[in-house]
Amino acid sequence: MSSTEEFSVIVIDDEIDIAEILSETLGYDGFRSTFETDPQKALIQLKEQKIDVVLCDANMPGMKGLEVLQYITTLEHKPLFYLCTGDLDANEDVIVGLGGTGLIMKPFSVSDVIDRIKKDLKIS
């Protein structure tokens, strides 16, 4: 049985308040969590570190969440990927079809997000 301490999470969101709160809450729950407000810098972390879960905003200056997902599909270690949005033309089936794990609609409950990650990582 796995525990949250075994898994690293990165939150990618240009809104620092959202990124920081979500990352801190994941940390309180035991995950090794960080955040990045610049998606280009997040791509470097994804390339250089083993990250298990990505929570990514859909619309950020300079890069869309689906572009981050496209990059992730090229990595050897493919983390779980959740696209977080309040406005998107795609649905969860589209995200999964592109190689992601799922869609998280804003506004969301942080506890619901954590429960979903734990379920997908098979953590009880």
N, C-alpha and C positions, 0 to 999 in steps of 0.2 A: 504494500500500500504506500502510495506516495504522500508527501507532505508539501505544503506550499513553499518551504524553504529551498526545495530542489529546483524551483523554476524562476526564471528571470522574465521580467515584463518591461516593455518600453511603451510609454504613452506618447503619441505624436499628435500634437495639437498646437496650432498657432495662438490659441487663447491660453495664456500662461496660467490663469486661475484654474481653468478646467484641468489642464495637464498636471498641475501641481497637486491639486486636491485628489484627483484620481490616483496618481502615483503614490502619494502619501498614504491613502487609504489601503491600497494594495500592500504597501509596506507594513502597515499595522496588522494586516491579515497574515503576514509572514512571507509574502513574495519578495524576492529581490527586485525592486522596482526603481525605474528611473523615468525621466521624461525629457522630451526634446521639442522645442517650439519651431525649429528649423528642419523641415523634412530632409534637406540635403545632408545635414549633420547626422540625422537619424540613419540615413542610408549607410554612412561610414560606420556607425556603431553596429548596424546589422551585418555588415561585411566582416568587421574585425572581432566581433564577440558572438558567443552562442546565446542568442536570445530566443526564449521559448514562446512568448506571446507578444503580439503587437496589437495595440488599440490605436487606431489611426482615424483622425478627423477626415471627412470626405473632401472638404474644400479649404485649402490653405493657399496663401500667396506663393506663386511660383511652382506649385506642385499639387496635384490632386491625390486623394487617397488611393484611387485605382492605379495611379502611376507607381505609388509605393508598392502596391500588391504586385504589379508587373515585375518590379525589381526583385521582390521576395521570391517569385517563382524561379528566378535564375540562381538562387543561392543553394549551396549543398545542404545546409541545415535549414529546413523550411519551418518557421514558427507558425503557430496558430495566428490567424489574421482576422481581426474584427474591424469592419468599417463602421465608424460612428458618425451618424448624420441626422439632421432634422429635415433635410430636403434632398431627395435623390430620385433619379429616374429609374434606377435599378432596384430589384428586390433581392431578397436573400438568396434565391436560387441562382441569380446572375452572379452574385459575389462568390458563391460556392463553385459555380461553373468556371470562374476565372482562377480558381485555386485558393480562395479565401475560406475562412471557417464560418463566418456569418456576419450579419448586419445587426448593429445595435442602434436603435432609434433614439434620438434626443427629443425631449429630455428623458434621461434614464436614471434609475436608482443605482447608486454605486454598489449596493449590496446585491442587486440583481445581476449586475455585470460580473461581480466576483463569483456568485453562484454559478453563472454560465461558464466562466473560465474553469472553475473547479470541476464541473460536470464534464466539460470537453477534455480536460486533462486527467479525468478519472480519479480525482481526489475526493475522498469522502469527509 
